[in-house]
Amino acid sequence: MSVHESLARDALKRIIRDVDATATLAKVQDWISTADDPRDLEQWYIDAIGQVHMSPPQQWPMEQVAALARVHAGLVAGVFAVIRVGGPSLEGGPGRDADRERNASRLSELYGPFRADVDLEQNQADEDGTLSWHEPIRVERASGVSFLAPCSRAGMKPVMLPVTVDPWSVPLEIGSSPPSRTLLHLVEDGAVARWPYGADWLTLFVNLEPYWTKDILEPPAV
């Protein structure tokens, strides 16, 4: 079992020991299992957090649902921030792993200060490459306040606040990568960029409050 899979398993153990957390997990599982309810999590959002071997979310192992729930909770709480990164050649998402050179070429013209470097060998590497930026950028975090979006069927929307992040180089995951790996990157590396299959942009996640997630690396109490 990999480190990130073990992390997800421990997250699930913590959740099922808490009645409220278990109820929330069931709600998240329902959100990702249906597509007709406007309150459900949008597909691009689920894909950005993780894709499990291209299987539909309703077929995910529960520990991966738990990992997604933990990332989602961090975003809702404003602990994790997010921003989309675009480019002229990203439409339709990445090719398969065998298309590394083409993926690298398509990522070579990102907008703004962003630069992507794809590991063309990736000999058992922990990520597919890196995303870096040479000047401060602005990401968005949830403020804890919501509003009712006009003409929206989805109900309340969070008010987002801008946060400045200094120049940095963070792991880049391309294509299928489970929520547990995203969670591990956020905890260990402080950030991760995702270009999932089918996505027309990269999604950058940043951990703004590492103390909130430090318990994730600790084994759950027996």
N, C-alpha and C positions, 0 to 999 in steps of 0.2 A: 504494500500500500504506500502510495506517495505521501509526501509531507502535506500537500494541500488536501488530499483526500482524508487523511487522518484529522486534519483541522476541521473539515466539514463534519466528520463523524462526531467529534467532540462538541461542536456547536449544536448538533442535533441532540446529543445527550443532555446538554444544559437546558435546551428548550423543553424537552418532554418532562423535565422535573418541575416545571412551572406551569400551572394551569392556564394563566393568562397568556404566556408565551406560546403554549401549545395551541390555544384558540387562534392566536395571530398567525401561527404557521399554517393552520388549516385554511385560514382566510387567504393567505398568500398562494397556497396551492390551488385554491379555487380561482383566484385571479389569473393565474398563468395557464389554467386548463381549459378556459372557454374564451371564445372570441367575439361573442355577441353582446356582452354587457359593456357599456361605455365606461364603467368604473374599473374594468380590468386593466392590468398593466399593458402598455402598448408593446407590440412585438419588437420594435427597434430597441426599446429599453431593456427588455428581457435578453435579447441577443447581445447587447452591449455588455451586460453583466456576465453573461455566459451562454455558451452553446455546448451541449453534451453530445458529441458524436453525431450531430445533425438530427438527433431524435427530438420529437415534439416534447415540450415541457411536461405534459401530463404523463410521460413515460420516464421522467427523471427519477433516480433514486432519491429517497427522502433527504439524505444528507446534502444533496446538491440543492434541493429546495430550501433547506435550512441555511445554506451558504448564501443563496440569493436573498433570502429574507433578511439576513444580517447586513448585507450590502445595502439593500433597500432601506432598512431601518436607519443606517448611517446617513444615507442621502436625505431621508425625511427629517432627521434630527439636525441636519446641517453640519454633521461631523465630517462627512465626505462632500466634496465639491465636484462639479462636473462642467465640462465644456465640449462642444463639438469642434472638430478640426476638419476643415474641408480642403479640397484640391480639385483641379480640373479633370483628373483621370481616375477618380475613385468610384464613379457610377457603376452600380451592379455588384459591388463588393469584390473581395480578393479572389484570385484563382486558388487552386489546390496547392498543397505543399510543394508539388513538383514544379510549380510555376513561380518559384522564388524570385528568379531574375526579373520576370515580368511584373510581379508584385512590387519589387524594389523600384523598378522603373516608374510604375504608376504612383508610387509614394514619393518620388523625387521632386515633385512640384507642389508641395503643400503651401497653402496660403499663410500669410503672416510670417512670424519668426520661426516657424516650426520646421524641423528637419527630422526625417525618418531614416534610420539605418537598419537595413534588413541583414540578418546573419545568413549568408548564402550557404553556409555549411551546416550550421546548427547541430553540431555533434553533441547530442544529449544536453544542450543548453537549457537553462531554465526559462528562456523567453525566445521569441522569434527575432528580436532586435531591440532597438531603442527609439524613443521619440524625445527630442531635445528642443530647447528654444534658447536663443541667445540674448533675450531681453525679457523684462517682466511681462507677464500676461495676466489677464483677468479671467477668473473662473467664477462660477456661480454656486452659492450655497443656499439652502432653504433657511428662511428667517424664523420659522416657527409660527408665522402668520399666514392665513389663507384668505382667498377672496373667491367670489362666485364669478367665474368668467362669463361675459355676455355671450348669448347664443351658444352656450356649451351644454352638452348633455352629460358631461362627466362630473358635474358638481364642483366642489371647491378645488381651487388650484393654489399651490404654495406661492407666496411672495418670495422671489429670489433676490439675494444681495450679492453684489460683486466683491470679490476678494482678489488681491494681487498676489501672485506667486512668482518668486524670483527665478532666474534662469536655472535650468535643471535638465537632467537626462534621466528618463524613466523607462522601465520595461515596456516593450510593445508586444502584444499578443495578436496574431493574425488568424482569422478563420475560427475553427472550433476550439474553444478553450472553456473549461467548466467554471461555474461560479466560484468554486472552491479555490481555483488558481487566482482569480481576480481578488478574492478576499485575502489570500496569502500575500499577494503583491502589495495590497493596501496596508497590511499590517507590518510586513517586513521591509518593504521598499518605500512606502509612503505614497506611492502613486502607481498607476498603470494606464496605458493607452490600449484601446481595443479597436480592431478593425474586423468585425465579424462578417461571416458570409452574408451576402445580400445587402450590406450597408453602403450607403453613398458617402459616408464620412467616418472619421475616427471619433471615438468617444474617450476623452481623458478624464479619469477619476483621480482625485487628490484627497489624501487623508489630512485634514486640517487639525485634528486633535488626537494625536497618537495615544494619549493616556486612556481615551475612551475604548480603545481596542486592544490594549496590552493584555487583558485577561484572556483573549482568544488564543494566545500562544501557551497558556497555562493549562495543564490537564484538568478536566472537570473533577470536582470533589467526588469521592467515592460514596 
